[in-house]
Amino acid sequence: MQQLIDQITQRTGIPEEKARVAVDTVVGYLKEHLPGSLGSQLDSAVSGEDATGGMAAKARGMFGGSKETS
């Protein structure tokens, strides 16, 4: 999740705390509205874990990040 927060901060110039609130808000909204196990897959994606068959890399790619995992 920190990578996403960092990208939002860099791209928008808003402070990290506001970027964190924005990410938490969006992730919370998506988890409420996604069916079944997609919520846990979303948690893995934003935490940087790649236990979802590459979903984390795909999510990072959607937001302009590197598709490589560390």
TIGU-749680 format. One record per residue (C-alpha): residue in three letters; x, y, z. Coordinates in nm, 3 decimals. Example, Ala and Ser with C-alpha at 12.3 -4.5 7.8 and 13.67 -1.06 7.14 Angstrom:
<mipa><type>ala</type><X>1.230</X><Y>-0.450</Y><Z>0.780</Z></mipa>
<mipa><type>ser</type><X>1.367</X><Y>-0.106</Y><Z>0.714</Z></mipa>
***
This chain:
<mipa><type>met</type><X>0.000</X><Y>0.000</Y><Z>0.000</Z></mipa>
<mipa><type>gln</type><X>0.291</X><Y>0.232</Y><Z>0.068</Z></mipa>
<mipa><type>gln</type><X>0.393</X><Y>0.221</Y><Z>-0.299</Z></mipa>
<mipa><type>leu</type><X>0.048</X><Y>0.339</Y><Z>-0.402</Z></mipa>
<mipa><type>ile</type><X>0.055</X><Y>0.616</Y><Z>-0.139</Z></mipa>
<mipa><type>asp</type><X>0.399</X><Y>0.723</Y><Z>-0.259</Z></mipa>
<mipa><type>gln</type><X>0.282</X><Y>0.739</Y><Z>-0.620</Z></mipa>
<mipa><type>ile</type><X>-0.021</X><Y>0.946</Y><Z>-0.530</Z></mipa>
<mipa><type>thr</type><X>0.199</X><Y>1.182</Y><Z>-0.328</Z></mipa>
<mipa><type>gln</type><X>0.450</X><Y>1.217</Y><Z>-0.610</Z></mipa>
<mipa><type>arg</type><X>0.193</X><Y>1.262</Y><Z>-0.887</Z></mipa>
<mipa><type>thr</type><X>-0.041</X><Y>1.499</Y><Z>-0.706</Z></mipa>
<mipa><type>gly</type><X>0.185</X><Y>1.677</Y><Z>-0.460</Z></mipa>
<mipa><type>ile</type><X>-0.056</X><Y>1.616</Y><Z>-0.172</Z></mipa>
<mipa><type>pro</type><X>0.090</X><Y>1.525</Y><Z>0.169</Z></mipa>
<mipa><type>glu</type><X>0.144</X><Y>1.158</Y><Z>0.249</Z></mipa>
<mipa><type>glu</type><X>-0.122</X><Y>1.156</Y><Z>0.523</Z></mipa>
<mipa><type>lys</type><X>-0.388</X><Y>1.280</Y><Z>0.281</Z></mipa>
<mipa><type>ala</type><X>-0.278</X><Y>1.026</Y><Z>0.020</Z></mipa>
<mipa><type>arg</type><X>-0.305</X><Y>0.752</Y><Z>0.284</Z></mipa>
<mipa><type>val</type><X>-0.659</X><Y>0.861</Y><Z>0.372</Z></mipa>
<mipa><type>ala</type><X>-0.750</X><Y>0.861</Y><Z>0.002</Z></mipa>
<mipa><type>val</type><X>-0.609</X><Y>0.511</Y><Z>-0.052</Z></mipa>
<mipa><type>asp</type><X>-0.778</X><Y>0.376</Y><Z>0.262</Z></mipa>
<mipa><type>thr</type><X>-1.108</X><Y>0.527</Y><Z>0.150</Z></mipa>
<mipa><type>val</type><X>-1.091</X><Y>0.380</Y><Z>-0.200</Z></mipa>
<mipa><type>val</type><X>-0.975</X><Y>0.038</Y><Z>-0.080</Z></mipa>
<mipa><type>gly</type><X>-1.250</X><Y>0.029</Y><Z>0.183</Z></mipa>
<mipa><type>tyr</type><X>-1.512</X><Y>0.123</Y><Z>-0.074</Z></mipa>
<mipa><type>leu</type><X>-1.392</X><Y>-0.140</Y><Z>-0.320</Z></mipa>
<mipa><type>lys</type><X>-1.382</X><Y>-0.411</Y><Z>-0.052</Z></mipa>
<mipa><type>glu</type><X>-1.743</X><Y>-0.333</Y><Z>0.041</Z></mipa>
<mipa><type>his</type><X>-1.858</X><Y>-0.358</Y><Z>-0.320</Z></mipa>
<mipa><type>leu</type><X>-1.646</X><Y>-0.640</Y><Z>-0.462</Z></mipa>
<mipa><type>pro</type><X>-1.792</X><Y>-0.989</Y><Z>-0.459</Z></mipa>
<mipa><type>gly</type><X>-1.659</X><Y>-1.264</Y><Z>-0.234</Z></mipa>
<mipa><type>ser</type><X>-1.287</X><Y>-1.329</Y><Z>-0.217</Z></mipa>
<mipa><type>leu</type><X>-1.196</X><Y>-1.032</Y><Z>-0.436</Z></mipa>
<mipa><type>gly</type><X>-1.171</X><Y>-0.820</Y><Z>-0.122</Z></mipa>
<mipa><type>ser</type><X>-0.888</X><Y>-1.034</Y><Z>0.016</Z></mipa>
<mipa><type>gln</type><X>-0.722</X><Y>-1.030</Y><Z>-0.326</Z></mipa>
<mipa><type>leu</type><X>-0.743</X><Y>-0.652</Y><Z>-0.318</Z></mipa>
<mipa><type>asp</type><X>-0.577</X><Y>-0.652</Y><Z>0.025</Z></mipa>
<mipa><type>ser</type><X>-0.293</X><Y>-0.861</Y><Z>-0.118</Z></mipa>
<mipa><type>ala</type><X>-0.260</X><Y>-0.634</Y><Z>-0.420</Z></mipa>
<mipa><type>val</type><X>-0.232</X><Y>-0.311</Y><Z>-0.223</Z></mipa>
<mipa><type>ser</type><X>-0.002</X><Y>-0.465</Y><Z>0.038</Z></mipa>
<mipa><type>gly</type><X>0.240</X><Y>-0.570</Y><Z>-0.235</Z></mipa>
<mipa><type>glu</type><X>0.196</X><Y>-0.942</Y><Z>-0.181</Z></mipa>
<mipa><type>asp</type><X>0.189</X><Y>-1.146</Y><Z>-0.498</Z></mipa>
<mipa><type>ala</type><X>-0.003</X><Y>-1.447</Y><Z>-0.370</Z></mipa>
<mipa><type>thr</type><X>-0.288</X><Y>-1.385</Y><Z>-0.613</Z></mipa>
<mipa><type>gly</type><X>-0.129</X><Y>-1.507</Y><Z>-0.933</Z></mipa>
<mipa><type>gly</type><X>0.023</X><Y>-1.176</Y><Z>-1.034</Z></mipa>
<mipa><type>met</type><X>-0.266</X><Y>-0.954</Y><Z>-0.929</Z></mipa>
<mipa><type>ala</type><X>-0.038</X><Y>-0.723</Y><Z>-0.732</Z></mipa>
<mipa><type>ala</type><X>0.180</X><Y>-0.663</Y><Z>-1.035</Z></mipa>
<mipa><type>lys</type><X>-0.127</X><Y>-0.596</Y><Z>-1.248</Z></mipa>
<mipa><type>ala</type><X>-0.264</X><Y>-0.351</Y><Z>-0.993</Z></mipa>
<mipa><type>arg</type><X>0.067</X><Y>-0.166</Y><Z>-0.974</Z></mipa>
<mipa><type>gly</type><X>0.069</X><Y>-0.151</Y><Z>-1.353</Z></mipa>
<mipa><type>met</type><X>-0.278</X><Y>0.004</Y><Z>-1.355</Z></mipa>
<mipa><type>phe</type><X>-0.147</X><Y>0.288</Y><Z>-1.140</Z></mipa>
<mipa><type>gly</type><X>0.167</X><Y>0.340</Y><Z>-1.346</Z></mipa>
<mipa><type>gly</type><X>0.401</X><Y>0.152</Y><Z>-1.115</Z></mipa>
<mipa><type>ser</type><X>0.660</X><Y>-0.104</Y><Z>-1.195</Z></mipa>
<mipa><type>lys</type><X>0.522</X><Y>-0.450</Y><Z>-1.267</Z></mipa>
<mipa><type>glu</type><X>0.821</X><Y>-0.608</Y><Z>-1.097</Z></mipa>
<mipa><type>thr</type><X>0.784</X><Y>-0.734</Y><Z>-0.744</Z></mipa>
<mipa><type>ser</type><X>1.049</X><Y>-0.680</Y><Z>-0.480</Z></mipa>
***
